[in-house]
Amino acid sequence: MERSSRQSLGHPPPHLEESRALSLFAKLLDAPDAHTAAAQTAMGSLSDPARVREALEGCEEVRVTSVATETVWGRDAADAVGFILSRTPGRMVDTVTRKVLEATLHPYETNHGVRLRAAVWLVTAEWSPGVRP
């Protein structure tokens, strides 16, 4: 199934497809340990353009532009589940849960792997000579 046919199947718009699938994963898995939760919070802080601009304070011409893209998670649903689970070392799931997670990703399988549309921020800025790292 190619990208053009996915739109007609009622999939969410690009900015929601990836977050929707990953939210389903979060509901099916146990809460992450404190270290993983802290890392996710830190990464998530850069999802707010105002926070990005704050982090780049002192730089000139900071631009934060939303870009729709496709993310590739694996060769097929099973491979994608393996990849996602590998992001939390030591996490084990039973066979039933693994199959449910795979079913979550089956609608996004294509001839080119599991692909989810997502919106990301393209950030550009110019270094200000007077700013020290």
A tleap script that builds the chain and sets N, CA, C and O, in Angstrom:
source leaprc.protein.ff14SB
mol = sequence {
  NMET GLU ARG SER SER ARG GLN SER LEU GLY
  HIE PRO PRO PRO HIE LEU GLU GLU SER ARG
  ALA LEU SER LEU PHE ALA LYS LEU LEU ASP
  ALA PRO ASP ALA HIE THR ALA ALA ALA GLN
  THR ALA MET GLY SER LEU SER ASP PRO ALA
  ARG VAL ARG GLU ALA LEU GLU GLY CYS GLU
  GLU VAL ARG VAL THR SER VAL ALA THR GLU
  THR VAL TRP GLY ARG ASP ALA ALA ASP ALA
  VAL GLY PHE ILE LEU SER ARG THR PRO GLY
  ARG MET VAL ASP THR VAL THR ARG LYS VAL
  LEU GLU ALA THR LEU HIE PRO TYR GLU THR
  ASN HIE GLY VAL ARG LEU ARG ALA ALA VAL
  TRP LEU VAL THR ALA GLU TRP SER PRO GLY
  VAL ARG CPRO
}
set mol.1.N position { 0.847 -1.165 0.000 }
set mol.1.CA position { 0.000 0.000 0.000 }
set mol.1.C position { 0.894 1.229 0.000 }
set mol.1.O position { 1.793 1.331 0.834 }
set mol.2.N position { 0.678 2.130 -0.881 }
set mol.2.CA position { 1.498 3.325 -0.978 }
set mol.2.C position { 0.840 4.497 -0.271 }
set mol.2.O position { -0.343 4.456 0.065 }
set mol.3.N position { 1.625 5.537 -0.052 }
set mol.3.CA position { 1.181 6.693 0.713 }
set mol.3.C position { -0.119 7.277 0.193 }
set mol.3.O position { -0.990 7.627 0.989 }
set mol.4.N position { -0.276 7.391 -1.108 }
set mol.4.CA position { -1.471 8.026 -1.658 }
set mol.4.C position { -2.741 7.265 -1.295 }
set mol.4.O position { -3.796 7.874 -1.113 }
set mol.5.N position { -2.653 5.945 -1.188 }
set mol.5.CA position { -3.852 5.183 -0.855 }
set mol.5.C position { -4.162 5.251 0.639 }
set mol.5.O position { -5.302 5.012 1.037 }
set mol.6.N position { -3.181 5.569 1.463 }
set mol.6.CA position { -3.411 5.643 2.903 }
set mol.6.C position { -4.357 6.782 3.262 }
set mol.6.O position { -5.163 6.650 4.183 }
set mol.7.N position { -4.270 7.888 2.551 }
set mol.7.CA position { -5.145 9.019 2.836 }
set mol.7.C position { -6.605 8.621 2.699 }
set mol.7.O position { -7.443 9.044 3.496 }
set mol.8.N position { -6.914 7.814 1.698 }
set mol.8.CA position { -8.299 7.436 1.475 }
set mol.8.C position { -8.797 6.422 2.506 }
set mol.8.O position { -10.002 6.194 2.610 }
set mol.9.N position { -7.898 5.819 3.261 }
set mol.9.CA position { -8.295 4.846 4.272 }
set mol.9.C position { -8.673 5.510 5.589 }
set mol.9.O position { -8.949 4.818 6.569 }
set mol.10.N position { -8.690 6.805 5.628 }
set mol.10.CA position { -9.098 7.504 6.839 }
set mol.10.C position { -8.002 7.653 7.869 }
set mol.10.O position { -8.290 7.846 9.051 }
set mol.11.N position { -6.757 7.569 7.451 }
set mol.11.CA position { -5.663 7.780 8.389 }
set mol.11.C position { -5.621 9.247 8.788 }
set mol.11.O position { -6.070 10.110 8.034 }
set mol.12.N position { -5.085 9.533 9.967 }
set mol.12.CA position { -5.026 10.915 10.425 }
set mol.12.C position { -4.105 11.755 9.547 }
set mol.12.O position { -3.292 11.216 8.797 }
set mol.13.N position { -4.235 13.075 9.641 }
set mol.13.CA position { -3.365 13.952 8.860 }
set mol.13.C position { -1.901 13.758 9.273 }
set mol.13.O position { -1.624 13.178 10.323 }
set mol.14.N position { -0.967 14.243 8.449 }
set mol.14.CA position { 0.452 13.989 8.669 }
set mol.14.C position { 0.949 14.302 10.077 }
set mol.14.O position { 1.743 13.540 10.629 }
set mol.15.N position { 0.509 15.379 10.653 }
set mol.15.CA position { 1.047 15.766 11.950 }
set mol.15.C position { 0.541 14.886 13.085 }
set mol.15.O position { 1.033 14.996 14.208 }
set mol.16.N position { -0.420 14.022 12.823 }
set mol.16.CA position { -0.960 13.172 13.878 }
set mol.16.C position { -0.658 11.688 13.709 }
set mol.16.O position { -0.750 10.942 14.684 }
set mol.17.N position { -0.311 11.241 12.536 }
set mol.17.CA position { -0.165 9.812 12.276 }
set mol.17.C position { 0.876 9.174 13.198 }
set mol.17.O position { 0.580 8.178 13.858 }
set mol.18.N position { 2.074 9.722 13.253 }
set mol.18.CA position { 3.126 9.159 14.090 }
set mol.18.C position { 2.776 9.266 15.569 }
set mol.18.O position { 2.930 8.295 16.310 }
set mol.19.N position { 2.312 10.421 16.005 }
set mol.19.CA position { 2.000 10.587 17.430 }
set mol.19.C position { 0.848 9.688 17.855 }
set mol.19.O position { 0.819 9.203 18.986 }
set mol.20.N position { -0.100 9.466 16.951 }
set mol.20.CA position { -1.223 8.576 17.278 }
set mol.20.C position { -0.738 7.139 17.480 }
set mol.20.O position { -1.123 6.485 18.449 }
set mol.21.N position { 0.100 6.651 16.573 }
set mol.21.CA position { 0.613 5.289 16.692 }
set mol.21.C position { 1.464 5.139 17.952 }
set mol.21.O position { 1.338 4.144 18.666 }
set mol.22.N position { 2.324 6.112 18.229 }
set mol.22.CA position { 3.178 6.009 19.412 }
set mol.22.C position { 2.376 6.157 20.700 }
set mol.22.O position { 2.753 5.593 21.727 }
set mol.23.N position { 1.282 6.902 20.663 }
set mol.23.CA position { 0.406 7.005 21.840 }
set mol.23.C position { -0.249 5.664 22.144 }
set mol.23.O position { -0.399 5.287 23.306 }
set mol.24.N position { -0.640 4.942 21.089 }
set mol.24.CA position { -1.202 3.606 21.291 }
set mol.24.C position { -0.162 2.686 21.927 }
set mol.24.O position { -0.489 1.880 22.799 }
set mol.25.N position { 1.072 2.808 21.495 }
set mol.25.CA position { 2.146 2.017 22.100 }
set mol.25.C position { 2.260 2.341 23.585 }
set mol.25.O position { 2.352 1.439 24.417 }
set mol.26.N position { 2.253 3.617 23.910 }
set mol.26.CA position { 2.409 4.027 25.311 }
set mol.26.C position { 1.300 3.446 26.180 }
set mol.26.O position { 1.549 3.063 27.323 }
set mol.27.N position { 0.093 3.377 25.661 }
set mol.27.CA position { -1.025 2.820 26.430 }
set mol.27.C position { -0.866 1.319 26.662 }
set mol.27.O position { -1.334 0.793 27.671 }
set mol.28.N position { -0.207 0.630 25.729 }
set mol.28.CA position { -0.059 -0.814 25.822 }
set mol.28.C position { 1.145 -1.251 26.654 }
set mol.28.O position { 1.216 -2.398 27.095 }
set mol.29.N position { 2.083 -0.342 26.864 }
set mol.29.CA position { 3.305 -0.684 27.581 }
set mol.29.C position { 3.283 -0.099 28.984 }
set mol.29.O position { 2.584 0.878 29.252 }
set mol.30.N position { 4.049 -0.703 29.865 }
set mol.30.CA position { 4.187 -0.174 31.219 }
set mol.30.C position { 4.856 1.188 31.170 }
set mol.30.O position { 5.530 1.532 30.199 }
set mol.31.N position { 4.660 1.955 32.229 }
set mol.31.CA position { 5.296 3.262 32.328 }
set mol.31.C position { 6.817 3.086 32.294 }
set mol.31.O position { 7.337 2.115 32.845 }
set mol.32.N position { 7.528 4.007 31.657 }
set mol.32.CA position { 8.985 3.893 31.593 }
set mol.32.C position { 9.623 4.151 32.957 }
set mol.32.O position { 9.007 4.741 33.845 }
set mol.33.N position { 10.861 3.700 33.103 }
set mol.33.CA position { 11.583 3.962 34.343 }
set mol.33.C position { 11.910 5.452 34.413 }
set mol.33.O position { 11.727 6.174 33.433 }
set mol.34.N position { 12.387 5.911 35.557 }
set mol.34.CA position { 12.631 7.346 35.783 }
set mol.34.C position { 13.639 7.917 34.789 }
set mol.34.O position { 13.461 9.037 34.310 }
set mol.35.N position { 14.699 7.163 34.469 }
set mol.35.CA position { 15.720 7.641 33.532 }
set mol.35.C position { 15.120 7.852 32.140 }
set mol.35.O position { 15.367 8.878 31.506 }
set mol.36.N position { 14.332 6.883 31.666 }
set mol.36.CA position { 13.707 6.982 30.348 }
set mol.36.C position { 12.703 8.130 30.323 }
set mol.36.O position { 12.647 8.882 29.350 }
set mol.37.N position { 11.907 8.272 31.391 }
set mol.37.CA position { 10.927 9.364 31.458 }
set mol.37.C position { 11.620 10.719 31.403 }
set mol.37.O position { 11.133 11.636 30.742 }
set mol.38.N position { 12.751 10.854 32.091 }
set mol.38.CA position { 13.496 12.111 32.075 }
set mol.38.C position { 14.026 12.422 30.683 }
set mol.38.O position { 13.978 13.569 30.239 }
set mol.39.N position { 14.534 11.400 29.990 }
set mol.39.CA position { 15.044 11.598 28.626 }
set mol.39.C position { 13.911 12.001 27.686 }
set mol.39.O position { 14.091 12.877 26.840 }
set mol.40.N position { 12.741 11.365 27.828 }
set mol.40.CA position { 11.598 11.701 26.976 }
set mol.40.C position { 11.138 13.129 27.231 }
set mol.40.O position { 10.784 13.847 26.296 }
set mol.41.N position { 11.143 13.540 28.493 }
set mol.41.CA position { 10.746 14.907 28.840 }
set mol.41.C position { 11.713 15.907 28.224 }
set mol.41.O position { 11.291 16.926 27.677 }
set mol.42.N position { 13.009 15.620 28.309 }
set mol.42.CA position { 14.011 16.523 27.746 }
set mol.42.C position { 13.843 16.643 26.242 }
set mol.42.O position { 13.885 17.746 25.698 }
set mol.43.N position { 13.651 15.513 25.565 }
set mol.43.CA position { 13.461 15.551 24.106 }
set mol.43.C position { 12.165 16.272 23.756 }
set mol.43.O position { 12.118 17.032 22.789 }
set mol.44.N position { 11.126 16.039 24.529 }
set mol.44.CA position { 9.835 16.665 24.270 }
set mol.44.C position { 9.856 18.169 24.445 }
set mol.44.O position { 9.047 18.877 23.846 }
set mol.45.N position { 10.777 18.664 25.265 }
set mol.45.CA position { 10.832 20.108 25.495 }
set mol.45.C position { 11.143 20.861 24.214 }
set mol.45.O position { 10.802 22.037 24.090 }
set mol.46.N position { 11.783 20.203 23.266 }
set mol.46.CA position { 12.110 20.858 22.006 }
set mol.46.C position { 10.989 20.752 20.981 }
set mol.46.O position { 11.169 21.122 19.821 }
set mol.47.N position { 9.828 20.247 21.406 }
set mol.47.CA position { 8.687 20.201 20.503 }
set mol.47.C position { 7.918 21.521 20.532 }
set mol.47.O position { 6.986 21.717 19.752 }
set mol.48.N position { 8.302 22.404 21.410 }
set mol.48.CA position { 7.665 23.713 21.530 }
set mol.48.C position { 8.567 24.765 20.875 }
set mol.48.O position { 9.678 25.001 21.349 }
set mol.49.N position { 8.105 25.395 19.797 }
set mol.49.CA position { 8.942 26.387 19.111 }
set mol.49.C position { 9.444 27.503 20.035 }
set mol.49.O position { 10.554 28.004 19.854 }
set mol.50.N position { 8.641 27.889 21.011 }
set mol.50.CA position { 9.086 28.939 21.943 }
set mol.50.C position { 10.294 28.456 22.743 }
set mol.50.O position { 11.221 29.227 22.991 }
set mol.51.N position { 10.290 27.193 23.145 }
set mol.51.CA position { 11.421 26.625 23.896 }
set mol.51.C position { 12.658 26.540 23.006 }
set mol.51.O position { 13.772 26.781 23.470 }
set mol.52.N position { 12.471 26.200 21.737 }
set mol.52.CA position { 13.591 26.149 20.798 }
set mol.52.C position { 14.211 27.536 20.669 }
set mol.52.O position { 15.432 27.680 20.722 }
set mol.53.N position { 13.368 28.560 20.499 }
set mol.53.CA position { 13.881 29.929 20.373 }
set mol.53.C position { 14.611 30.351 21.646 }
set mol.53.O position { 15.637 31.029 21.584 }
set mol.54.N position { 14.075 29.947 22.801 }
set mol.54.CA position { 14.713 30.251 24.078 }
set mol.54.C position { 16.097 29.588 24.163 }
set mol.54.O position { 17.062 30.206 24.611 }
set mol.55.N position { 16.177 28.332 23.729 }
set mol.55.CA position { 17.454 27.607 23.765 }
set mol.55.C position { 18.482 28.252 22.832 }
set mol.55.O position { 19.685 28.156 23.072 }
set mol.56.N position { 18.015 28.898 21.783 }
set mol.56.CA position { 18.911 29.534 20.818 }
set mol.56.C position { 19.034 31.040 21.060 }
set mol.56.O position { 19.448 31.784 20.170 }
set mol.57.N position { 18.676 31.482 22.258 }
set mol.57.CA position { 18.769 32.903 22.604 }
set mol.57.C position { 20.185 33.395 22.341 }
set mol.57.O position { 21.161 32.754 22.730 }
set mol.58.N position { 20.283 34.524 21.685 }
set mol.58.CA position { 21.577 35.078 21.331 }
set mol.58.C position { 21.923 34.825 19.871 }
set mol.58.O position { 22.751 35.531 19.295 }
set mol.59.N position { 21.298 33.828 19.277 }
set mol.59.CA position { 21.498 33.592 17.845 }
set mol.59.C position { 20.604 34.554 17.077 }
set mol.59.O position { 19.613 35.061 17.602 }
set mol.60.N position { 20.966 34.789 15.850 }
set mol.60.CA position { 20.194 35.701 15.012 }
set mol.60.C position { 19.341 34.918 14.022 }
set mol.60.O position { 19.656 33.785 13.658 }
set mol.61.N position { 18.270 35.544 13.606 }
set mol.61.CA position { 17.379 34.994 12.580 }
set mol.61.C position { 16.999 33.533 12.838 }
set mol.61.O position { 17.135 32.671 11.971 }
set mol.62.N position { 16.520 33.289 14.052 }
set mol.62.CA position { 16.056 31.944 14.398 }
set mol.62.C position { 14.730 31.710 13.681 }
set mol.62.O position { 13.793 32.500 13.796 }
set mol.63.N position { 14.675 30.613 12.945 }
set mol.63.CA position { 13.450 30.257 12.238 }
set mol.63.C position { 13.071 28.825 12.617 }
set mol.63.O position { 13.903 27.919 12.593 }
set mol.64.N position { 11.814 28.647 12.961 }
set mol.64.CA position { 11.285 27.326 13.298 }
set mol.64.C position { 10.112 27.092 12.347 }
set mol.64.O position { 9.084 27.764 12.428 }
set mol.65.N position { 10.285 26.129 11.449 }
set mol.65.CA position { 9.303 25.875 10.407 }
set mol.65.C position { 8.790 24.443 10.511 }
set mol.65.O position { 9.577 23.501 10.600 }
set mol.66.N position { 7.479 24.284 10.499 }
set mol.66.CA position { 6.890 22.948 10.525 }
set mol.66.C position { 7.064 22.301 9.159 }
set mol.66.O position { 6.782 22.909 8.126 }
set mol.67.N position { 7.533 21.055 9.170 }
set mol.67.CA position { 7.754 20.315 7.934 }
set mol.67.C position { 7.079 18.951 8.063 }
set mol.67.O position { 7.317 18.224 9.027 }
set mol.68.N position { 6.249 18.615 7.104 }
set mol.68.CA position { 5.636 17.288 7.076 }
set mol.68.C position { 6.631 16.332 6.439 }
set mol.68.O position { 7.240 16.644 5.416 }
set mol.69.N position { 6.789 15.175 7.047 }
set mol.69.CA position { 7.744 14.192 6.544 }
set mol.69.C position { 7.225 12.791 6.813 }
set mol.69.O position { 6.188 12.611 7.453 }
set mol.70.N position { 7.937 11.825 6.330 }
set mol.70.CA position { 7.609 10.435 6.591 }
set mol.70.C position { 8.762 9.830 7.372 }
set mol.70.O position { 9.923 9.998 7.000 }
set mol.71.N position { 8.449 9.131 8.446 }
set mol.71.CA position { 9.468 8.462 9.236 }
set mol.71.C position { 9.387 6.967 8.952 }
set mol.71.O position { 8.296 6.422 8.782 }
set mol.72.N position { 10.527 6.315 8.902 }
set mol.72.CA position { 10.581 4.875 8.638 }
set mol.72.C position { 10.963 4.182 9.940 }
set mol.72.O position { 11.980 4.509 10.552 }
set mol.73.N position { 10.137 3.220 10.361 }
set mol.73.CA position { 10.327 2.566 11.660 }
set mol.73.C position { 10.846 1.148 11.539 }
set mol.73.O position { 11.348 0.607 12.524 }
set mol.74.N position { 10.750 0.525 10.384 }
set mol.74.CA position { 11.255 -0.837 10.210 }
set mol.74.C position { 10.834 -1.410 8.871 }
set mol.74.O position { 10.071 -0.792 8.128 }
set mol.75.N position { 11.344 -2.612 8.568 }
set mol.75.CA position { 11.011 -3.280 7.294 }
set mol.75.C position { 9.554 -3.704 7.247 }
set mol.75.O position { 8.923 -3.662 6.191 }
set mol.76.N position { 9.018 -4.113 8.395 }
set mol.76.CA position { 7.619 -4.523 8.525 }
set mol.76.C position { 7.199 -4.253 9.966 }
set mol.76.O position { 7.997 -3.751 10.758 }
set mol.77.N position { 5.955 -4.580 10.313 }
set mol.77.CA position { 5.443 -4.262 11.652 }
set mol.77.C position { 6.266 -4.936 12.746 }
set mol.77.O position { 6.561 -4.310 13.764 }
set mol.78.N position { 6.639 -6.189 12.556 }
set mol.78.CA position { 7.424 -6.896 13.574 }
set mol.78.C position { 8.782 -6.226 13.787 }
set mol.78.O position { 9.227 -6.063 14.923 }
set mol.79.N position { 9.433 -5.842 12.698 }
set mol.79.CA position { 10.724 -5.170 12.785 }
set mol.79.C position { 10.575 -3.812 13.478 }
set mol.79.O position { 11.411 -3.436 14.299 }
set mol.80.N position { 9.513 -3.083 13.145 }
set mol.80.CA position { 9.275 -1.774 13.758 }
set mol.80.C position { 9.035 -1.904 15.264 }
set mol.80.O position { 9.546 -1.100 16.043 }
set mol.81.N position { 8.266 -2.906 15.674 }
set mol.81.CA position { 8.033 -3.130 17.104 }
set mol.81.C position { 9.361 -3.428 17.791 }
set mol.81.O position { 9.636 -2.900 18.868 }
set mol.82.N position { 10.180 -4.267 17.178 }
set mol.82.CA position { 11.492 -4.568 17.743 }
set mol.82.C position { 12.332 -3.321 17.920 }
set mol.82.O position { 12.993 -3.146 18.943 }
set mol.83.N position { 12.304 -2.447 16.907 }
set mol.83.CA position { 13.065 -1.202 16.994 }
set mol.83.C position { 12.551 -0.326 18.128 }
set mol.83.O position { 13.340 0.174 18.929 }
set mol.84.N position { 11.254 -0.137 18.203 }
set mol.84.CA position { 10.682 0.734 19.243 }
set mol.84.C position { 10.987 0.184 20.632 }
set mol.84.O position { 11.349 0.939 21.535 }
set mol.85.N position { 10.843 -1.115 20.803 }
set mol.85.CA position { 11.136 -1.713 22.105 }
set mol.85.C position { 12.623 -1.618 22.445 }
set mol.85.O position { 12.979 -1.538 23.621 }
set mol.86.N position { 13.491 -1.625 21.439 }
set mol.86.CA position { 14.934 -1.545 21.689 }
set mol.86.C position { 15.347 -0.184 22.241 }
set mol.86.O position { 16.442 -0.042 22.785 }
set mol.87.N position { 14.488 0.805 22.105 }
set mol.87.CA position { 14.791 2.142 22.607 }
set mol.87.C position { 14.726 2.195 24.132 }
set mol.87.O position { 15.165 3.170 24.742 }
set mol.88.N position { 14.186 1.164 24.735 }
set mol.88.CA position { 14.159 1.037 26.192 }
set mol.88.C position { 14.822 -0.299 26.526 }
set mol.88.O position { 14.137 -1.313 26.665 }
set mol.89.N position { 16.149 -0.306 26.655 }
set mol.89.CA position { 16.859 -1.561 26.897 }
set mol.89.C position { 16.285 -2.321 28.095 }
set mol.89.O position { 15.956 -1.736 29.127 }
set mol.90.N position { 16.175 -3.624 27.928 }
set mol.90.CA position { 15.684 -4.469 29.000 }
set mol.90.C position { 14.178 -4.620 29.037 }
set mol.90.O position { 13.661 -5.443 29.793 }
set mol.91.N position { 13.466 -3.849 28.242 }
set mol.91.CA position { 11.998 -3.964 28.236 }
set mol.91.C position { 11.601 -5.252 27.548 }
set mol.91.O position { 12.007 -5.530 26.420 }
set mol.92.N position { 10.814 -6.016 28.240 }
set mol.92.CA position { 10.320 -7.283 27.699 }
set mol.92.C position { 8.797 -7.204 27.634 }
set mol.92.O position { 8.156 -6.672 28.540 }
set mol.93.N position { 8.231 -7.730 26.568 }
set mol.93.CA position { 6.776 -7.812 26.460 }
set mol.93.C position { 6.408 -9.241 26.087 }
set mol.93.O position { 7.172 -9.949 25.431 }
set mol.94.N position { 5.230 -9.644 26.519 }
set mol.94.CA position { 4.795 -11.000 26.194 }
set mol.94.C position { 4.340 -11.061 24.738 }
set mol.94.O position { 4.174 -10.033 24.082 }
set mol.95.N position { 4.143 -12.272 24.250 }
set mol.95.CA position { 3.790 -12.499 22.845 }
set mol.95.C position { 2.476 -11.823 22.471 }
set mol.95.O position { 2.354 -11.269 21.379 }
set mol.96.N position { 1.498 -11.863 23.364 }
set mol.96.CA position { 0.193 -11.250 23.077 }
set mol.96.C position { 0.348 -9.746 22.897 }
set mol.96.O position { -0.187 -9.177 21.946 }
set mol.97.N position { 1.078 -9.097 23.806 }
set mol.97.CA position { 1.286 -7.649 23.705 }
set mol.97.C position { 2.055 -7.306 22.440 }
set mol.97.O position { 1.724 -6.335 21.759 }
set mol.98.N position { 3.068 -8.083 22.121 }
set mol.98.CA position { 3.851 -7.843 20.906 }
set mol.98.C position { 2.951 -7.901 19.673 }
set mol.98.O position { 3.079 -7.064 18.780 }
set mol.99.N position { 2.045 -8.874 19.610 }
set mol.99.CA position { 1.131 -8.996 18.466 }
set mol.99.C position { 0.183 -7.802 18.379 }
set mol.99.O position { -0.125 -7.335 17.283 }
set mol.100.N position { -0.280 -7.307 19.525 }
set mol.100.CA position { -1.151 -6.128 19.532 }
set mol.100.C position { -0.374 -4.905 19.038 }
set mol.100.O position { -0.900 -4.101 18.268 }
set mol.101.N position { 0.877 -4.768 19.484 }
set mol.101.CA position { 1.710 -3.657 19.018 }
set mol.101.C position { 1.930 -3.745 17.506 }
set mol.101.O position { 1.870 -2.736 16.804 }
set mol.102.N position { 2.183 -4.946 17.017 }
set mol.102.CA position { 2.364 -5.126 15.571 }
set mol.102.C position { 1.089 -4.745 14.820 }
set mol.102.O position { 1.154 -4.105 13.771 }
set mol.103.N position { -0.063 -5.135 15.351 }
set mol.103.CA position { -1.341 -4.809 14.703 }
set mol.103.C position { -1.530 -3.302 14.610 }
set mol.103.O position { -2.132 -2.804 13.658 }
set mol.104.N position { -1.020 -2.579 15.594 }
set mol.104.CA position { -1.097 -1.115 15.580 }
set mol.104.C position { -0.371 -0.543 14.367 }
set mol.104.O position { -0.773 0.488 13.829 }
set mol.105.N position { 0.694 -1.210 13.938 }
set mol.105.CA position { 1.510 -0.697 12.837 }
set mol.105.C position { 1.190 -1.302 11.476 }
set mol.105.O position { 1.646 -0.786 10.456 }
set mol.106.N position { 0.418 -2.382 11.437 }
set mol.106.CA position { 0.090 -3.004 10.145 }
set mol.106.C position { -0.497 -2.023 9.131 }
set mol.106.O position { -0.148 -2.105 7.953 }
set mol.107.N position { -1.374 -1.099 9.536 }
set mol.107.CA position { -1.929 -0.171 8.530 }
set mol.107.C position { -0.882 0.717 7.864 }
set mol.107.O position { -1.154 1.320 6.825 }
set mol.108.N position { 0.315 0.804 8.453 }
set mol.108.CA position { 1.345 1.698 7.933 }
set mol.108.C position { 2.442 0.953 7.171 }
set mol.108.O position { 3.432 1.560 6.763 }
set mol.109.N position { 2.271 -0.355 6.977 }
set mol.109.CA position { 3.234 -1.125 6.205 }
set mol.109.C position { 3.079 -0.788 4.725 }
set mol.109.O position { 1.968 -0.716 4.198 }
set mol.110.N position { 4.205 -0.588 4.077 }
set mol.110.CA position { 4.233 -0.337 2.635 }
set mol.110.C position { 5.281 -1.268 2.028 }
set mol.110.O position { 5.937 -2.022 2.746 }
set mol.111.N position { 5.435 -1.214 0.724 }
set mol.111.CA position { 6.491 -1.972 0.065 }
set mol.111.C position { 7.873 -1.453 0.452 }
set mol.111.O position { 8.885 -2.092 0.164 }
set mol.112.N position { 7.913 -0.296 1.103 }
set mol.112.CA position { 9.177 0.347 1.492 }
set mol.112.C position { 9.316 0.424 3.006 }
set mol.112.O position { 10.063 1.263 3.510 }
set mol.113.N position { 8.622 -0.420 3.732 }
set mol.113.CA position { 8.740 -0.452 5.192 }
set mol.113.C position { 7.554 0.174 5.890 }
set mol.113.O position { 6.597 0.619 5.256 }
set mol.114.N position { 7.635 0.199 7.215 }
set mol.114.CA position { 6.600 0.848 8.027 }
set mol.114.C position { 6.904 2.334 8.024 }
set mol.114.O position { 7.944 2.776 8.512 }
set mol.115.N position { 5.971 3.100 7.463 }
set mol.115.CA position { 6.183 4.541 7.296 }
set mol.115.C position { 5.026 5.287 7.948 }
set mol.115.O position { 3.852 5.016 7.695 }
set mol.116.N position { 5.403 6.227 8.789 }
set mol.116.CA position { 4.406 7.057 9.469 }
set mol.116.C position { 4.651 8.513 9.109 }
set mol.116.O position { 5.779 9.002 9.166 }
set mol.117.N position { 3.594 9.185 8.743 }
set mol.117.CA position { 3.714 10.614 8.470 }
set mol.117.C position { 3.836 11.346 9.798 }
set mol.117.O position { 3.185 10.991 10.781 }
set mol.118.N position { 4.668 12.358 9.812 }
set mol.118.CA position { 4.899 13.120 11.035 }
set mol.118.C position { 5.186 14.567 10.674 }
set mol.118.O position { 5.553 14.881 9.542 }
set mol.119.N position { 5.016 15.431 11.645 }
set mol.119.CA position { 5.413 16.825 11.492 }
set mol.119.C position { 6.600 17.054 12.417 }
set mol.119.O position { 6.565 16.688 13.592 }
set mol.120.N position { 7.635 17.652 11.885 }
set mol.120.CA position { 8.830 17.942 12.654 }
set mol.120.C position { 9.155 19.424 12.483 }
set mol.120.O position { 8.612 20.095 11.605 }
set mol.121.N position { 10.034 19.915 13.323 }
set mol.121.CA position { 10.469 21.302 13.211 }
set mol.121.C position { 11.808 21.355 12.484 }
set mol.121.O position { 12.748 20.645 12.843 }
set mol.122.N position { 11.886 22.194 11.470 }
set mol.122.CA position { 13.148 22.522 10.828 }
set mol.122.C position { 13.608 23.822 11.480 }
set mol.122.O position { 12.933 24.847 11.382 }
set mol.123.N position { 14.738 23.772 12.134 }
set mol.123.CA position { 15.233 24.936 12.874 }
set mol.123.C position { 16.506 25.426 12.212 }
set mol.123.O position { 17.437 24.655 11.982 }
set mol.124.N position { 16.537 26.710 11.910 }
set mol.124.CA position { 17.749 27.334 11.384 }
set mol.124.C position { 18.019 28.592 12.195 }
set mol.124.O position { 17.094 29.232 12.696 }
set mol.125.N position { 19.279 28.936 12.318 }
set mol.125.CA position { 19.674 30.143 13.044 }
set mol.125.C position { 21.071 30.524 12.598 }
set mol.125.O position { 21.827 29.700 12.085 }
set mol.126.N position { 21.391 31.769 12.798 }
set mol.126.CA position { 22.738 32.247 12.500 }
set mol.126.C position { 23.448 32.526 13.806 }
set mol.126.O position { 22.906 33.167 14.706 }
set mol.127.N position { 24.673 32.031 13.891 }
set mol.127.CA position { 25.482 32.224 15.095 }
set mol.127.C position { 25.840 33.696 15.236 }
set mol.127.O position { 26.310 34.321 14.285 }
set mol.128.N position { 25.620 34.242 16.410 }
set mol.128.CA position { 25.997 35.623 16.690 }
set mol.128.C position { 27.434 35.641 17.186 }
set mol.128.O position { 27.767 34.920 18.126 }
set mol.129.N position { 28.281 36.439 16.582 }
set mol.129.CA position { 29.701 36.446 16.947 }
set mol.129.C position { 29.950 36.683 18.441 }
set mol.129.O position { 30.926 36.165 18.984 }
set mol.130.N position { 29.103 37.439 19.104 }
set mol.130.CA position { 29.334 37.766 20.513 }
set mol.130.C position { 28.807 36.705 21.468 }
set mol.130.O position { 28.964 36.857 22.680 }
set mol.131.N position { 28.199 35.653 20.979 }
set mol.131.CA position { 27.600 34.630 21.838 }
set mol.131.C position { 28.590 33.496 22.027 }
set mol.131.O position { 29.149 32.984 21.057 }
set mol.132.N position { 28.805 33.108 23.264 }
set mol.132.CA position { 29.688 31.982 23.567 }
set mol.132.C position { 28.851 30.753 23.823 }
set mol.132.O position { 27.769 30.844 24.403 }
set mol.133.N position { 29.341 29.599 23.398 }
set mol.133.CA position { 28.594 28.352 23.633 }
set mol.133.C position { 28.542 27.993 25.118 }
set mol.133.O position { 27.954 26.977 25.488 }
savepdb mol mol.pdb
quit
